[in-house]
Amino acid sequence: MKSTQKITRVQLKISQNEEVVMAGMVSSEPDYKLSLILNKKFSISLRNISPIILTDDDGNELTFSRFSDTNGAPDVIFNLISNRSGKNFLLKKLKNVDYIFQVLDPDSENNVDLLAANLKEIESITAVFPINTNSINDKNLHYLIH
């Protein structure tokens, strides 16, 4: 006779707070210099990683630089993404934004207003706009939220 295998249920602890906190920034600084400034301000280590590459309606290849830090605290990810490639934009709804700064920390209550306040303290950032991903309807938004 065949013995039946006992089924064991395992409860996984999954954080319900999986939203990405994002802020749009206006700055005349180049991306590499802004990443160094953010590294110093937040004690992180943003590094240049593979860019976001898109093809526009005319078949032209658009490249948006991306800097990321995943070496800090476990499960905490920081990203700095350029919103401009020449005269084109990654998120067309945010044409006034030069860069997008993301923080994903599933274990804490992320506060976009606190992030914006910290970014406003940086001299080379002219303006900061909290970004609500639920209110933006853009086809390229999925490149920012995985």
Residue pairs with C-beta under 8 A, 6 or more apart in sequence:
15 106
15 107
17 106
17 107
17 108
17 109
17 110
18 106
19 110
19 133
20 102
20 103
20 104
20 133
20 144
20 145
21 102
21 103
21 104
21 105
21 110
21 111
21 112
21 115
22 100
22 101
22 102
22 103
22 112
22 130
22 131
22 133
22 144
23 100
23 101
23 112
23 115
23 116
23 119
23 128
23 129
23 130
23 131
24 83
24 94
24 96
24 97
24 99
24 100
24 101
24 128
24 129
24 130
24 131
25 34
25 97
25 98
25 99
25 100
25 101
25 119
25 125
25 127
25 128
25 129
26 96
26 97
26 98
26 125
26 126
26 127
26 128
26 129
27 34
27 98
27 99
27 124
27 125
27 126
28 98
28 124
28 126
29 37
29 124
31 65
31 67
31 80
31 82
31 99
32 48
32 67
33 124
34 80
34 99
34 124
34 125
35 46
35 47
35 48
35 67
35 80
36 46
37 122
37 124
38 44
38 46
38 78
38 80
38 101
38 122
39 45
39 46
39 69
41 118
41 121
41 122
42 78
42 118
44 69
44 72
44 78
45 69
45 71
45 72
46 67
46 68
46 69
46 78
46 80
47 67
47 68
47 69
48 65
48 66
48 67
49 66
49 67
49 68
50 66
51 63
51 64
51 65
51 66
52 63
52 64
52 66
52 81
52 90
52 143
53 61
53 62
53 63
53 64
54 61
54 62
54 64
54 90
54 140
54 143
55 61
55 62
56 62
56 88
62 85
62 86
62 88
62 90
63 85
64 81
64 82
64 83
64 84
64 85
64 90
65 81
65 82
66 79
66 80
66 81
66 82
67 79
67 80
67 81
68 77
68 78
68 79
68 80
69 77
69 78
69 79
70 77
72 78
73 105
75 105
75 106
75 107
76 103
76 104
76 105
77 102
77 103
77 104
77 105
78 101
78 102
78 103
79 100
79 101
79 102
79 104
79 144
80 99
80 100
80 101
80 102
81 90
81 99
81 100
81 101
81 102
81 144
82 90
82 98
82 99
82 100
83 89
83 90
83 91
83 94
83 97
83 98
83 99
83 100
84 90
84 98
89 95
90 100
90 140
90 143
90 144
91 97
91 100
91 136
91 138
91 140
91 141
91 144
92 138
92 140
93 136
93 137
93 138
94 100
94 129
94 131
94 136
96 127
96 129
97 129
100 131
100 144
101 115
101 119
102 144
103 110
103 115
112 130
112 131
112 132
113 130
115 130
116 128
116 129
116 130
119 125
119 128
120 128
133 141
133 144
133 145
